[in-house]
Amino acid sequence: MTSTETNKLRIALAQLNPTVGDIKTNVELLKSAHADAMRQNVDLILFPELFITGYPPEDLVLKPAFAAASRRAIEQLASELTEGPGILVGTIWPEDGAEPGKVYNAVVLIDEGRIQAVRYKANLPNYGVFDEKRVFAVGPMPGPISFRGVRLGVPICEDIWTGDVCECLEESGAEILLVPNGSPFDWKKPDVRLNIAVARVIETKLPLVYVNQLGGQDELVFDGASFVLNADASLAVQLPAWTDSLAIIDWTRGSNGWICQSGQKSILPEGDASAYEACMLGLRDYVNKIGFPNVVLGLSGGVDSALVAALAVDALGADRVHCVMLPYQYTSEESLVDAADCATALGMRYDIIPIKEPVDGFLSVLGDIFKGHPPDVTEENLQSRTRGTILMAISNKFGGMVVTTGNKSEMSVGYATIYGDMNGGFNPIKDLYKTEVFRISAWRNTQKPASAKGPDGIVIPENILTKPPSAELREGQTDQDNLPEYDVLDDILFCLIENEFPLTEIIARGHLPETVKRIEHLLYIAEYKRRQAAPGVKISSKSFGRDRRYPITNRFREEIQPPKFNQNTSKVPSQVMPRADGGDMG
């Protein structure tokens, strides 16, 4: 039996993991949470944004059958859940009598067997990874919802990123702000969210409940990390990141309004720990929600494939990961040992398939047409494409998804072979620069997330972390034959991609003008490759594909302008990559 006293309120925060388009399963998750909350005498359950449909549903919203199915699910829930807690749940909502295709991002209150209220999102984000103005109608400024004697303001996600909606709710008599969210993770996002919420609390002098979605959805990954702020902006509750949770919070109405009792205050992972969790959860949900039984990847003895192997084992378990070493004549004995040691440490299946015979076959077939032309990158790419073909054949035969292993540094400058090492269905390290790959690999050797299925201890052999990186496509090759050192390369790329710095400003950091211009050129001409790359987990504020959309055909090159200051006295530290704590250096 739930409390009906208007000076007491018990709310459950449903930080759960829905699946886009799987309305039936999402409804079952809701019902399970409702039954659990009912046993704990909860008055109201708050679910994340668009929980019924999963978030973001993208152009599914434009499909009339999908919109109708979403509304039917809500109406059916209302008819079934006649007892127990009320439900505030996000869904898409085609309004009665509205013109065809006019659909809202909405929150619905279900209580006592009826739909008691519907509120629409007023601020539709249309930047970065968001494109909501494309599919949703803009809602009017919302008023409070009356629930069992309490006036609840329900701004939806972006509605709290500016002050207008919360101000309207406060002026209309709202007593508590309940905010359902679908806020994807990046390095800085947890701090940014908290600062935004604190600003709304200070402006309105109202307590605020922030419930965020958990889980991976294509490139996006949602970390949960829901929280509650009291009206004095103090933190009353902090739910954990990277795990589902149904948290019960108790409220009391006092002379100065509603106060949340102090509850769980989890410590959130930061920096490398949170990035590893994001990559792991993003891979796990991509594989499981699509329905692949396992994954296969090429294990080269290098750091990128070693980190991806560790992520795959931690995400799925060693029994669902198949690693294959594909050596050629340039593969060193050191790499063979390192790959075998990594596979042994992670406990996964490991096979060796030499590629000399198929590569030599290609070279023989092409011998006449290549006659008179010296070997060059063409022959190097044949090795990579042979490896990609073999991995795809294994995938086709046994049903596992190929996981590709290129990092953001390589993809930025085109140091990846299309239809070769770029083959695959998903890339968990796609948004990690090479320096971050090294750092996060070292972190995994000393720590392991609680939900990881892999072993404790060193899983990436130390030699992999210390030897010079090499694609091993020719004798004695290293990455630095053609690229600057990775700390220099990554700093230039971070300036160009995340910060969009003018070239003059990048040069002022201590980089050679010819190096900066060359990297800018490589960044632009590799756009066609990135368009054909596998999707991968978004970690940064400017990931390829979702956030950064440059034309493939692009003749623009920035001219280096004379500096307006003395470079000798105005230099800043050369590194602007994210710190381990998620901030920026420099």
PyMOL commands that set and color helices and strands:
alter all, ss='L'
color gray80, all
select helices_A, chain A and resi 23-39+58-62+64-80+132-134+157-160+164-171+189-204+271-290+303-316+318-320+333-346+356-365+367-370+377-398+408-413+434-444+462-466+479-481+486-497+503-507+513-525+527-531+567-570
alter helices_A, ss='H'
color red, helices_A
select strands_A, chain A and resi 8-15+44-46+86-94+103-111+114-120+145-147+150-153+176-181+208-212+214-217+220-223+227-229+235-238+245-254+257-260+295-298+321-325+349-352+401-402
alter strands_A, ss='S'
color yellow, strands_A
deselect
rebuild
show_as cartoon
